[in-house]
Amino acid sequence: MVVLRGRVHPYGADVDTDAIIPARYLNVSEPALLAEHCMEDIDPGFRSRVSAGDIIVATANFGCGSSREHAPIALKACGISCVIAHSFARIFFRNSLNIGLPLLECAEAVDSCTPNDTLEVDLIGGRVTNISRDLTFTAKPYPEFMMGIINSGGLIAYTRRRLEE
């Protein structure tokens, strides 16, 4: 995975893990079942609008709240390829990387977006291009080892692959 391309789904500040996947579904562990309920309390139409490869953009503190891994799993399972925000909750950032969901901090890119814009994201180069508005922004690129985790589909798969080498 070098370049991602998807339609934008914008959100504001402080989207917490309970908003991403409501706590009443925490007894579910299958990604496909979690995906069915992703964002349903704050955006009931989200699941019907999202397509594989789409991108969430948000302002500050995306993924705040409890440290459940269910939230990034639900996002990834419903087709979100990347989340770009002004900032992320630290534990959400780590959980996302652990399951292979890339996150980028790039406030300017987020602020350039409106619903249904198309973004192109180069994780290695750290470039975020709003194709709909012909604007390009720079985020901090992922180091090689983190790209290895993302490209492997998460930390467990990455570790297995490394042990087999």
VMD Tcl script that builds the backbone (N, CA, C; Angstrom):
set m [mol new atoms 495]
animate dup $m
set s [atomselect $m all]
$s set {name element resname resid chain x y z} {
  {N N MET 1 A 0.852 -1.163 0.000}
  {CA C MET 1 A 0.000 0.000 0.000}
  {C C MET 1 A 0.902 1.232 0.000}
  {N N VAL 2 A 0.879 1.976 -1.059}
  {CA C VAL 2 A 1.684 3.186 -1.113}
  {C C VAL 2 A 0.789 4.406 -1.172}
  {N N VAL 3 A -0.225 4.367 -2.045}
  {CA C VAL 3 A -1.124 5.507 -2.194}
  {C C VAL 3 A -2.555 5.036 -1.978}
  {N N LEU 4 A -3.265 5.771 -1.135}
  {CA C LEU 4 A -4.676 5.503 -0.858}
  {C C LEU 4 A -5.503 6.567 -1.555}
  {N N ARG 5 A -6.696 6.206 -1.951}
  {CA C ARG 5 A -7.578 7.180 -2.589}
  {C C ARG 5 A -9.002 6.878 -2.160}
  {N N GLY 6 A -9.695 7.904 -1.665}
  {CA C GLY 6 A -11.059 7.679 -1.218}
  {C C GLY 6 A -11.837 8.954 -1.017}
  {N N ARG 7 A -13.119 8.764 -0.835}
  {CA C ARG 7 A -14.050 9.861 -0.602}
  {C C ARG 7 A -14.024 10.249 0.875}
  {N N VAL 8 A -14.198 11.522 1.140}
  {CA C VAL 8 A -14.099 12.081 2.492}
  {C C VAL 8 A -15.421 11.984 3.252}
  {N N HIS 9 A -15.277 11.636 4.540}
  {CA C HIS 9 A -16.380 11.678 5.500}
  {C C HIS 9 A -15.892 12.547 6.651}
  {N N PRO 10 A -16.332 13.815 6.724}
  {CA C PRO 10 A -15.792 14.735 7.740}
  {C C PRO 10 A -16.534 14.681 9.081}
  {N N TYR 11 A -15.745 14.847 10.150}
  {CA C TYR 11 A -16.286 14.926 11.509}
  {C C TYR 11 A -15.560 16.030 12.249}
  {N N GLY 12 A -16.098 16.416 13.381}
  {CA C GLY 12 A -15.521 17.490 14.178}
  {C C GLY 12 A -14.556 16.980 15.229}
  {N N ALA 13 A -14.537 17.675 16.346}
  {CA C ALA 13 A -13.605 17.370 17.437}
  {C C ALA 13 A -14.197 16.344 18.404}
  {N N ASP 14 A -13.288 15.669 19.100}
  {CA C ASP 14 A -13.629 14.783 20.214}
  {C C ASP 14 A -14.582 13.648 19.842}
  {N N VAL 15 A -14.386 13.066 18.679}
  {CA C VAL 15 A -15.153 11.863 18.316}
  {C C VAL 15 A -14.547 10.730 19.123}
  {N N ASP 16 A -15.307 10.272 20.117}
  {CA C ASP 16 A -14.745 9.274 21.027}
  {C C ASP 16 A -15.025 7.853 20.558}
  {N N THR 17 A -14.391 6.908 21.224}
  {CA C THR 17 A -14.515 5.511 20.816}
  {C C THR 17 A -15.950 5.002 20.974}
  {N N ASP 18 A -16.736 5.570 21.902}
  {CA C ASP 18 A -18.147 5.184 22.027}
  {C C ASP 18 A -18.956 5.667 20.832}
  {N N ALA 19 A -18.550 6.769 20.225}
  {CA C ALA 19 A -19.220 7.245 19.009}
  {C C ALA 19 A -18.828 6.381 17.815}
  {N N ILE 20 A -17.586 5.935 17.782}
  {CA C ILE 20 A -17.119 5.112 16.665}
  {C C ILE 20 A -17.783 3.739 16.703}
  {N N ILE 21 A -17.776 3.103 17.858}
  {CA C ILE 21 A -18.490 1.832 18.039}
  {C C ILE 21 A -19.141 1.874 19.423}
  {N N PRO 22 A -20.469 1.972 19.472}
  {CA C PRO 22 A -21.160 2.086 20.755}
  {C C PRO 22 A -20.831 0.925 21.699}
  {N N ALA 23 A -20.749 1.245 22.981}
  {CA C ALA 23 A -20.350 0.276 24.003}
  {C C ALA 23 A -21.255 -0.954 24.035}
  {N N ARG 24 A -22.492 -0.821 23.610}
  {CA C ARG 24 A -23.400 -1.978 23.642}
  {C C ARG 24 A -22.972 -3.097 22.693}
  {N N TYR 25 A -22.011 -2.812 21.805}
  {CA C TYR 25 A -21.517 -3.831 20.876}
  {C C TYR 25 A -20.140 -4.366 21.249}
  {N N LEU 26 A -19.681 -4.060 22.438}
  {CA C LEU 26 A -18.341 -4.497 22.829}
  {C C LEU 26 A -18.255 -5.988 23.142}
  {N N ASN 27 A -19.393 -6.657 23.169}
  {CA C ASN 27 A -19.373 -8.110 23.347}
  {C C ASN 27 A -19.149 -8.817 22.002}
  {N N VAL 28 A -19.042 -8.041 20.925}
  {CA C VAL 28 A -18.799 -8.557 19.582}
  {C C VAL 28 A -17.315 -8.399 19.274}
  {N N SER 29 A -16.716 -9.405 18.675}
  {CA C SER 29 A -15.303 -9.270 18.312}
  {C C SER 29 A -15.048 -9.447 16.819}
  {N N GLU 30 A -16.031 -9.932 16.068}
  {CA C GLU 30 A -15.865 -10.137 14.635}
  {C C GLU 30 A -15.888 -8.793 13.915}
  {N N PRO 31 A -14.853 -8.482 13.143}
  {CA C PRO 31 A -14.787 -7.186 12.450}
  {C C PRO 31 A -16.025 -6.856 11.616}
  {N N ALA 32 A -16.562 -7.816 10.879}
  {CA C ALA 32 A -17.725 -7.542 10.025}
  {C C ALA 32 A -18.945 -7.125 10.846}
  {N N LEU 33 A -19.115 -7.724 12.012}
  {CA C LEU 33 A -20.246 -7.352 12.870}
  {C C LEU 33 A -20.034 -5.973 13.492}
  {N N LEU 34 A -18.800 -5.669 13.875}
  {CA C LEU 34 A -18.503 -4.336 14.391}
  {C C LEU 34 A -18.761 -3.286 13.313}
  {N N ALA 35 A -18.390 -3.589 12.079}
  {CA C ALA 35 A -18.574 -2.646 10.968}
  {C C ALA 35 A -20.038 -2.277 10.776}
  {N N GLU 36 A -20.939 -3.209 11.017}
  {CA C GLU 36 A -22.369 -2.940 10.845}
  {C C GLU 36 A -22.865 -1.815 11.743}
  {N N HIS 37 A -22.160 -1.562 12.845}
  {CA C HIS 37 A -22.622 -0.568 13.819}
  {C C HIS 37 A -21.684 0.637 13.934}
  {N N CYS 38 A -20.712 0.712 13.058}
  {CA C CYS 38 A -19.734 1.790 13.099}
  {C C CYS 38 A -20.409 3.148 12.908}
  {N N MET 39 A -20.168 4.055 13.817}
  {CA C MET 39 A -20.630 5.447 13.793}
  {C C MET 39 A -22.156 5.598 13.877}
  {N N GLU 40 A -22.879 4.531 14.187}
  {CA C GLU 40 A -24.332 4.588 14.081}
  {C C GLU 40 A -25.006 5.587 15.009}
  {N N ASP 41 A -24.434 5.864 16.163}
  {CA C ASP 41 A -25.088 6.808 17.081}
  {C C ASP 41 A -24.859 8.268 16.703}
  {N N ILE 42 A -23.741 8.582 16.065}
  {CA C ILE 42 A -23.508 9.985 15.694}
  {C C ILE 42 A -23.789 10.258 14.223}
  {N N ASP 43 A -23.880 9.207 13.423}
  {CA C ASP 43 A -24.104 9.360 11.985}
  {C C ASP 43 A -24.793 8.105 11.459}
  {N N PRO 44 A -26.111 8.006 11.664}
  {CA C PRO 44 A -26.835 6.786 11.301}
  {C C PRO 44 A -26.696 6.371 9.833}
  {N N GLY 45 A -26.449 7.296 8.932}
  {CA C GLY 45 A -26.319 6.950 7.522}
  {C C GLY 45 A -24.911 6.599 7.089}
  {N N PHE 46 A -23.961 6.648 8.021}
  {CA C PHE 46 A -22.551 6.427 7.680}
  {C C PHE 46 A -22.338 5.111 6.957}
  {N N ARG 47 A -22.829 4.050 7.518}
  {CA C ARG 47 A -22.576 2.704 6.978}
  {C C ARG 47 A -23.078 2.575 5.537}
  {N N SER 48 A -24.190 3.223 5.223}
  {CA C SER 48 A -24.732 3.121 3.863}
  {C C SER 48 A -23.969 4.005 2.873}
  {N N ARG 49 A -23.257 5.007 3.368}
  {CA C ARG 49 A -22.510 5.919 2.488}
  {C C ARG 49 A -21.069 5.506 2.258}
  {N N VAL 50 A -20.491 4.771 3.194}
  {CA C VAL 50 A -19.065 4.459 3.102}
  {C C VAL 50 A -18.810 3.362 2.070}
  {N N SER 51 A -17.741 3.575 1.317}
  {CA C SER 51 A -17.273 2.581 0.336}
  {C C SER 51 A -15.841 2.205 0.686}
  {N N ALA 52 A -15.432 1.045 0.255}
  {CA C ALA 52 A -14.060 0.597 0.514}
  {C C ALA 52 A -13.073 1.642 0.004}
  {N N GLY 53 A -12.135 2.021 0.863}
  {CA C GLY 53 A -11.116 3.002 0.511}
  {C C GLY 53 A -11.418 4.409 0.982}
  {N N ASP 54 A -12.630 4.666 1.453}
  {CA C ASP 54 A -12.988 6.010 1.902}
  {C C ASP 54 A -12.127 6.443 3.090}
  {N N ILE 55 A -12.131 7.751 3.334}
  {CA C ILE 55 A -11.242 8.362 4.320}
  {C C ILE 55 A -12.055 9.243 5.265}
  {N N ILE 56 A -11.821 9.094 6.549}
  {CA C ILE 56 A -12.422 9.992 7.537}
  {C C ILE 56 A -11.454 11.133 7.788}
  {N N VAL 57 A -11.985 12.352 7.843}
  {CA C VAL 57 A -11.216 13.504 8.306}
  {C C VAL 57 A -11.936 14.061 9.528}
  {N N ALA 58 A -11.163 14.557 10.479}
  {CA C ALA 58 A -11.745 15.075 11.715}
  {C C ALA 58 A -10.834 16.146 12.285}
  {N N THR 59 A -11.390 16.928 13.176}
  {CA C THR 59 A -10.562 17.964 13.796}
  {C C THR 59 A -9.800 17.348 14.965}
  {N N ALA 60 A -9.892 17.923 16.139}
  {CA C ALA 60 A -9.009 17.538 17.246}
  {C C ALA 60 A -9.489 16.317 18.024}
  {N N ASN 61 A -8.509 15.556 18.518}
  {CA C ASN 61 A -8.719 14.511 19.514}
  {C C ASN 61 A -9.591 13.356 19.029}
  {N N PHE 62 A -9.429 12.959 17.782}
  {CA C PHE 62 A -10.202 11.841 17.258}
  {C C PHE 62 A -9.806 10.559 17.993}
  {N N GLY 63 A -10.805 9.776 18.388}
  {CA C GLY 63 A -10.555 8.508 19.068}
  {C C GLY 63 A -10.339 8.627 20.561}
  {N N CYS 64 A -10.754 9.741 21.147}
  {CA C CYS 64 A -10.601 9.890 22.599}
  {C C CYS 64 A -11.550 8.928 23.309}
  {N N GLY 65 A -11.426 8.839 24.613}
  {CA C GLY 65 A -12.296 7.955 25.376}
  {C C GLY 65 A -11.570 6.693 25.787}
  {N N SER 66 A -12.316 5.614 25.884}
  {CA C SER 66 A -11.736 4.366 26.371}
  {C C SER 66 A -10.763 3.789 25.348}
  {N N SER 67 A -9.920 2.911 25.831}
  {CA C SER 67 A -8.811 2.408 25.012}
  {C C SER 67 A -9.157 1.132 24.261}
  {N N ARG 68 A -10.388 1.002 23.826}
  {CA C ARG 68 A -10.798 -0.233 23.156}
  {C C ARG 68 A -10.279 -0.314 21.728}
  {N N GLU 69 A -9.827 -1.493 21.365}
  {CA C GLU 69 A -9.346 -1.749 20.014}
  {C C GLU 69 A -10.514 -1.926 19.037}
  {N N HIS 70 A -11.719 -2.095 19.568}
  {CA C HIS 70 A -12.902 -2.276 18.726}
  {C C HIS 70 A -13.111 -1.104 17.775}
  {N N ALA 71 A -12.782 0.111 18.203}
  {CA C ALA 71 A -13.059 1.300 17.391}
  {C C ALA 71 A -12.280 1.294 16.073}
  {N N PRO 72 A -10.949 1.173 16.085}
  {CA C PRO 72 A -10.267 1.138 14.795}
  {C C PRO 72 A -10.600 -0.119 13.980}
  {N N ILE 73 A -10.890 -1.229 14.646}
  {CA C ILE 73 A -11.280 -2.443 13.918}
  {C C ILE 73 A -12.581 -2.189 13.160}
  {N N ALA 74 A -13.550 -1.539 13.801}
  {CA C ALA 74 A -14.831 -1.239 13.146}
  {C C ALA 74 A -14.623 -0.330 11.942}
  {N N LEU 75 A -13.794 0.699 12.096}
  {CA C LEU 75 A -13.526 1.613 10.975}
  {C C LEU 75 A -12.897 0.885 9.798}
  {N N LYS 76 A -11.880 0.109 10.080}
  {CA C LYS 76 A -11.182 -0.611 9.021}
  {C C LYS 76 A -12.107 -1.633 8.360}
  {N N ALA 77 A -12.888 -2.331 9.165}
  {CA C ALA 77 A -13.770 -3.374 8.629}
  {C C ALA 77 A -14.888 -2.810 7.760}
  {N N CYS 78 A -15.294 -1.586 8.001}
  {CA C CYS 78 A -16.363 -1.032 7.153}
  {C C CYS 78 A -15.801 -0.359 5.903}
  {N N GLY 79 A -14.479 -0.368 5.735}
  {CA C GLY 79 A -13.892 0.107 4.493}
  {C C GLY 79 A -13.049 1.356 4.586}
  {N N ILE 80 A -12.966 1.963 5.752}
  {CA C ILE 80 A -12.144 3.167 5.898}
  {C C ILE 80 A -10.675 2.783 5.706}
  {N N SER 81 A -9.994 3.480 4.805}
  {CA C SER 81 A -8.594 3.152 4.516}
  {C C SER 81 A -7.617 4.001 5.310}
  {N N CYS 82 A -8.100 5.124 5.860}
  {CA C CYS 82 A -7.201 6.065 6.529}
  {C C CYS 82 A -8.045 7.078 7.284}
  {N N VAL 83 A -7.496 7.602 8.375}
  {CA C VAL 83 A -8.124 8.714 9.089}
  {C C VAL 83 A -7.094 9.826 9.156}
  {N N ILE 84 A -7.530 11.027 8.798}
  {CA C ILE 84 A -6.670 12.209 8.864}
  {C C ILE 84 A -7.343 13.183 9.814}
  {N N ALA 85 A -6.592 13.681 10.785}
  {CA C ALA 85 A -7.181 14.589 11.769}
  {C C ALA 85 A -6.162 15.636 12.190}
  {N N HIS 86 A -6.673 16.660 12.876}
  {CA C HIS 86 A -5.770 17.631 13.502}
  {C C HIS 86 A -4.922 16.916 14.537}
  {N N SER 87 A -5.570 16.040 15.336}
  {CA C SER 87 A -4.851 15.280 16.359}
  {C C SER 87 A -5.668 14.050 16.736}
  {N N PHE 88 A -4.976 13.089 17.348}
  {CA C PHE 88 A -5.588 11.828 17.768}
  {C C PHE 88 A -5.308 11.586 19.241}
  {N N ALA 89 A -6.215 10.857 19.871}
  {CA C ALA 89 A -5.927 10.357 21.209}
  {C C ALA 89 A -4.789 9.354 21.069}
  {N N ARG 90 A -3.848 9.404 21.974}
  {CA C ARG 90 A -2.629 8.591 21.891}
  {C C ARG 90 A -2.914 7.096 21.821}
  {N N ILE 91 A -3.804 6.598 22.663}
  {CA C ILE 91 A -4.080 5.164 22.682}
  {C C ILE 91 A -4.808 4.745 21.404}
  {N N PHE 92 A -5.706 5.574 20.898}
  {CA C PHE 92 A -6.383 5.261 19.637}
  {C C PHE 92 A -5.366 5.180 18.503}
  {N N PHE 93 A -4.399 6.089 18.507}
  {CA C PHE 93 A -3.360 6.078 17.473}
  {C C PHE 93 A -2.615 4.747 17.501}
  {N N ARG 94 A -2.228 4.325 18.679}
  {CA C ARG 94 A -1.476 3.077 18.816}
  {C C ARG 94 A -2.333 1.868 18.436}
  {N N ASN 95 A -3.579 1.836 18.890}
  {CA C ASN 95 A -4.471 0.726 18.547}
  {C C ASN 95 A -4.698 0.656 17.035}
  {N N SER 96 A -4.807 1.801 16.399}
  {CA C SER 96 A -5.016 1.831 14.950}
  {C C SER 96 A -3.812 1.264 14.222}
  {N N LEU 97 A -2.645 1.692 14.612}
  {CA C LEU 97 A -1.428 1.159 13.998}
  {C C LEU 97 A -1.337 -0.347 14.228}
  {N N ASN 98 A -1.675 -0.786 15.428}
  {CA C ASN 98 A -1.596 -2.220 15.749}
  {C C ASN 98 A -2.489 -3.084 14.873}
  {N N ILE 99 A -3.585 -2.521 14.354}
  {CA C ILE 99 A -4.467 -3.315 13.494}
  {C C ILE 99 A -4.289 -2.948 12.016}
  {N N GLY 100 A -3.334 -2.059 11.726}
  {CA C GLY 100 A -3.013 -1.735 10.337}
  {C C GLY 100 A -3.859 -0.645 9.715}
  {N N LEU 101 A -4.463 0.213 10.533}
  {CA C LEU 101 A -5.236 1.352 10.019}
  {C C LEU 101 A -4.375 2.602 10.109}
  {N N PRO 102 A -3.954 3.172 8.969}
  {CA C PRO 102 A -3.088 4.348 9.017}
  {C C PRO 102 A -3.833 5.618 9.423}
  {N N LEU 103 A -3.142 6.429 10.225}
  {CA C LEU 103 A -3.648 7.732 10.665}
  {C C LEU 103 A -2.596 8.780 10.342}
  {N N LEU 104 A -3.053 9.946 9.919}
  {CA C LEU 104 A -2.141 11.059 9.667}
  {C C LEU 104 A -2.664 12.309 10.345}
  {N N GLU 105 A -1.757 13.086 10.907}
  {CA C GLU 105 A -2.114 14.400 11.439}
  {C C GLU 105 A -1.759 15.444 10.394}
  {N N CYS 106 A -2.772 16.150 9.900}
  {CA C CYS 106 A -2.560 17.193 8.897}
  {C C CYS 106 A -3.768 18.131 8.926}
  {N N ALA 107 A -3.716 19.115 9.791}
  {CA C ALA 107 A -4.844 20.034 9.985}
  {C C ALA 107 A -5.238 20.744 8.694}
  {N N GLU 108 A -4.251 21.153 7.909}
  {CA C GLU 108 A -4.560 21.894 6.677}
  {C C GLU 108 A -5.356 21.033 5.698}
  {N N ALA 109 A -4.998 19.775 5.579}
  {CA C ALA 109 A -5.746 18.873 4.688}
  {C C ALA 109 A -7.170 18.700 5.180}
  {N N VAL 110 A -7.332 18.501 6.477}
  {CA C VAL 110 A -8.665 18.349 7.062}
  {C C VAL 110 A -9.504 19.593 6.781}
  {N N ASP 111 A -8.919 20.754 7.017}
  {CA C ASP 111 A -9.658 22.010 6.860}
  {C C ASP 111 A -10.023 22.306 5.407}
  {N N SER 112 A -9.354 21.650 4.463}
  {CA C SER 112 A -9.649 21.871 3.045}
  {C C SER 112 A -10.839 21.055 2.561}
  {N N CYS 113 A -11.294 20.112 3.369}
  {CA C CYS 113 A -12.280 19.130 2.905}
  {C C CYS 113 A -13.723 19.519 3.165}
  {N N THR 114 A -14.556 19.103 2.232}
  {CA C THR 114 A -15.999 19.120 2.420}
  {C C THR 114 A -16.492 17.706 2.112}
  {N N PRO 115 A -17.718 17.367 2.524}
  {CA C PRO 115 A -18.205 16.011 2.282}
  {C C PRO 115 A -18.087 15.624 0.802}
  {N N ASN 116 A -17.685 14.394 0.589}
  {CA C ASN 116 A -17.559 13.781 -0.728}
  {C C ASN 116 A -16.382 14.257 -1.563}
  {N N ASP 117 A -15.521 15.135 -1.028}
  {CA C ASP 117 A -14.270 15.411 -1.726}
  {C C ASP 117 A -13.511 14.095 -1.841}
  {N N THR 118 A -12.603 14.022 -2.780}
  {CA C THR 118 A -11.754 12.845 -2.925}
  {C C THR 118 A -10.332 13.212 -2.532}
  {N N LEU 119 A -9.745 12.382 -1.667}
  {CA C LEU 119 A -8.364 12.575 -1.245}
  {C C LEU 119 A -7.498 11.457 -1.792}
  {N N GLU 120 A -6.247 11.818 -2.046}
  {CA C GLU 120 A -5.222 10.841 -2.370}
  {C C GLU 120 A -4.145 10.993 -1.308}
  {N N VAL 121 A -3.765 9.885 -0.684}
  {CA C VAL 121 A -2.844 9.917 0.443}
  {C C VAL 121 A -1.636 9.042 0.147}
  {N N ASP 122 A -0.466 9.655 0.158}
  {CA C ASP 122 A 0.797 8.947 -0.018}
  {C C ASP 122 A 1.419 8.814 1.367}
  {N N LEU 123 A 1.299 7.633 1.965}
  {CA C LEU 123 A 1.777 7.430 3.328}
  {C C LEU 123 A 3.292 7.523 3.429}
  {N N ILE 124 A 3.996 7.030 2.423}
  {CA C ILE 124 A 5.461 7.052 2.470}
  {C C ILE 124 A 5.993 8.471 2.310}
  {N N GLY 125 A 5.398 9.233 1.400}
  {CA C GLY 125 A 5.840 10.614 1.190}
  {C C GLY 125 A 5.183 11.619 2.111}
  {N N GLY 126 A 4.106 11.214 2.791}
  {CA C GLY 126 A 3.410 12.126 3.688}
  {C C GLY 126 A 2.582 13.176 2.957}
  {N N ARG 127 A 2.217 12.905 1.709}
  {CA C ARG 127 A 1.436 13.875 0.936}
  {C C ARG 127 A -0.048 13.527 0.975}
  {N N VAL 128 A -0.851 14.557 1.202}
  {CA C VAL 128 A -2.304 14.430 1.155}
  {C C VAL 128 A -2.780 15.405 0.089}
  {N N THR 129 A -3.406 14.869 -0.948}
  {CA C THR 129 A -3.888 15.717 -2.033}
  {C C THR 129 A -5.406 15.672 -2.071}
  {N N ASN 130 A -6.002 16.852 -1.985}
  {CA C ASN 130 A -7.446 16.966 -2.162}
  {C C ASN 130 A -7.657 17.073 -3.673}
  {N N ILE 131 A -7.987 15.950 -4.296}
  {CA C ILE 131 A -8.164 15.874 -5.746}
  {C C ILE 131 A -9.294 16.804 -6.192}
  {N N SER 132 A -10.351 16.884 -5.393}
  {CA C SER 132 A -11.511 17.702 -5.746}
  {C C SER 132 A -11.184 19.186 -5.805}
  {N N ARG 133 A -10.198 19.619 -5.049}
  {CA C ARG 133 A -9.874 21.051 -4.966}
  {C C ARG 133 A -8.476 21.367 -5.495}
  {N N ASP 134 A -7.765 20.350 -5.975}
  {CA C ASP 134 A -6.415 20.502 -6.513}
  {C C ASP 134 A -5.486 21.200 -5.508}
  {N N LEU 135 A -5.486 20.655 -4.273}
  {CA C LEU 135 A -4.637 21.176 -3.201}
  {C C LEU 135 A -3.813 20.031 -2.630}
  {N N THR 136 A -2.550 20.295 -2.308}
  {CA C THR 136 A -1.689 19.268 -1.732}
  {C C THR 136 A -1.100 19.770 -0.426}
  {N N PHE 137 A -1.043 18.879 0.544}
  {CA C PHE 137 A -0.559 19.197 1.884}
  {C C PHE 137 A 0.474 18.159 2.296}
  {N N THR 138 A 1.275 18.507 3.296}
  {CA C THR 138 A 2.301 17.587 3.771}
  {C C THR 138 A 2.038 17.213 5.224}
  {N N ALA 139 A 2.020 15.920 5.455}
  {CA C ALA 139 A 1.929 15.368 6.811}
  {C C ALA 139 A 3.244 14.644 7.071}
  {N N LYS 140 A 3.460 14.284 8.302}
  {CA C LYS 140 A 4.663 13.531 8.635}
  {C C LYS 140 A 4.533 12.130 8.047}
  {N N PRO 141 A 5.479 11.728 7.199}
  {CA C PRO 141 A 5.392 10.389 6.602}
  {C C PRO 141 A 5.677 9.305 7.635}
  {N N TYR 142 A 5.201 8.105 7.332}
  {CA C TYR 142 A 5.466 6.975 8.205}
  {C C TYR 142 A 6.885 6.465 7.991}
  {N N PRO 143 A 7.583 6.140 9.070}
  {CA C PRO 143 A 8.892 5.498 8.913}
  {C C PRO 143 A 8.707 4.081 8.353}
  {N N GLU 144 A 9.781 3.537 7.845}
  {CA C GLU 144 A 9.742 2.238 7.161}
  {C C GLU 144 A 9.150 1.128 8.029}
  {N N PHE 145 A 9.550 1.052 9.301}
  {CA C PHE 145 A 9.042 -0.043 10.140}
  {C C PHE 145 A 7.544 0.075 10.383}
  {N N MET 146 A 7.028 1.314 10.482}
  {CA C MET 146 A 5.586 1.488 10.672}
  {C C MET 146 A 4.826 1.145 9.383}
  {N N MET 147 A 5.417 1.464 8.228}
  {CA C MET 147 A 4.795 1.070 6.961}
  {C C MET 147 A 4.762 -0.455 6.866}
  {N N GLY 148 A 5.784 -1.112 7.403}
  {CA C GLY 148 A 5.789 -2.566 7.430}
  {C C GLY 148 A 4.609 -3.115 8.216}
  {N N ILE 149 A 4.308 -2.496 9.342}
  {CA C ILE 149 A 3.165 -2.916 10.157}
  {C C ILE 149 A 1.865 -2.690 9.394}
  {N N ILE 150 A 1.712 -1.513 8.803}
  {CA C ILE 150 A 0.490 -1.191 8.056}
  {C C ILE 150 A 0.337 -2.125 6.863}
  {N N ASN 151 A 1.392 -2.288 6.090}
  {CA C ASN 151 A 1.323 -3.139 4.895}
  {C C ASN 151 A 1.075 -4.603 5.221}
  {N N SER 152 A 1.469 -5.019 6.410}
  {CA C SER 152 A 1.233 -6.400 6.839}
  {C C SER 152 A -0.189 -6.607 7.347}
  {N N GLY 153 A -0.910 -5.516 7.585}
  {CA C GLY 153 A -2.262 -5.625 8.115}
  {C C GLY 153 A -2.333 -5.526 9.619}
  {N N GLY 154 A -1.230 -5.141 10.250}
  {CA C GLY 154 A -1.222 -4.967 11.691}
  {C C GLY 154 A 0.015 -5.564 12.336}
  {N N LEU 155 A 0.161 -5.317 13.615}
  {CA C LEU 155 A 1.349 -5.718 14.358}
  {C C LEU 155 A 1.518 -7.234 14.446}
  {N N ILE 156 A 0.439 -7.951 14.650}
  {CA C ILE 156 A 0.547 -9.403 14.782}
  {C C ILE 156 A 1.034 -10.024 13.473}
  {N N ALA 157 A 0.424 -9.631 12.360}
  {CA C ALA 157 A 0.849 -10.167 11.059}
  {C C ALA 157 A 2.282 -9.749 10.743}
  {N N TYR 158 A 2.636 -8.524 11.088}
  {CA C TYR 158 A 3.997 -8.029 10.864}
  {C C TYR 158 A 5.007 -8.860 11.657}
  {N N THR 159 A 4.692 -9.123 12.916}
  {CA C THR 159 A 5.589 -9.893 13.767}
  {C C THR 159 A 5.729 -11.318 13.256}
  {N N ARG 160 A 4.612 -11.928 12.854}
  {CA C ARG 160 A 4.685 -13.281 12.284}
  {C C ARG 160 A 5.597 -13.304 11.063}
  {N N ARG 161 A 5.411 -12.326 10.182}
  {CA C ARG 161 A 6.218 -12.266 8.958}
  {C C ARG 161 A 7.696 -12.101 9.298}
  {N N ARG 162 A 8.001 -11.257 10.255}
  {CA C ARG 162 A 9.387 -11.025 10.645}
  {C C ARG 162 A 10.012 -12.282 11.262}
  {N N LEU 163 A 9.227 -13.007 12.041}
  {CA C LEU 163 A 9.736 -14.233 12.654}
  {C C LEU 163 A 9.989 -15.325 11.611}
  {N N GLU 164 A 9.180 -15.314 10.557}
  {CA C GLU 164 A 9.358 -16.307 9.497}
  {C C GLU 164 A 10.563 -16.001 8.615}
  {N N GLU 165 A 10.982 -14.745 8.590}
  {CA C GLU 165 A 12.110 -14.350 7.731}
  {C C GLU 165 A 13.379 -14.835 8.294}
}
mol reanalyze $m
mol bondsrecalc $m
mol representation Tube
mol addrep $m
